[in-house]
Amino acid sequence: MDKWKYKSLEWIHKVREKDFNNTKNLSPRELIEKTRKTAEETAKAWGLKFVKSHKRVY
């Protein structure tokens, strides 16, 4: 029997594992900055306005 019953679950778990392996050695601050940068790039690519706080919370 296959590990995952649905292809979508297989895909989700592969993506999560890849993301974990790419970020497991980052500090929380580095992870926040990496996520913020990716979100900003995605918003710009989709033509959305990226709003960010002027106050750092970390």
N, C-alpha and C positions, 0 to 999 in steps of 0.2 A: 504494500500500500504506500502511496506517495505521502510525503511529509505534509504537504499542504493540499487540501481538497480543491481549492480554487486558484486559478492562475493569478488573479488579482492579489491574493494573499501572498503568493510566492514572490510576486514583483515587489509588493510593499516591504516584505521582510528583507529582500535583497538590497533595496534602497536604504532601509534603516541600518542594516549591517554596514554598508559602504559608508554612510554618513558617520556612524559610530567610529569606525576605523580611522576616518579622516579627522575626527575631532577629539578623540579620547585623550590626546596629549596636550590639548589646549587648556590654558587657565580659563576661569570663568570670564574674565575681562576680554581675553582674546576671542572667546566664543561669541560673546555679545557683539564685539566689533565686527567679526566675520559675518554674523547673522544680519547685523544692521546694513553692512555694505551690500550683501546679496539682496536684501529686501529693497534697498534703494535702487540698485541696478535693474531689478525686476520691474519695479514701479515705473522707472523711466522707459524701459523697453515697451511697456504696455500703455504708455502715454498717461500715466497717473501721476498725481502730485504726491511727493513724498514729504510728509510732515514729521519733523523730529523735535524733541524737547531740547531746549537750550540748557536745561539743568541735568547734569549727570547724576544718576541714581546709584552708581557703584563707586 
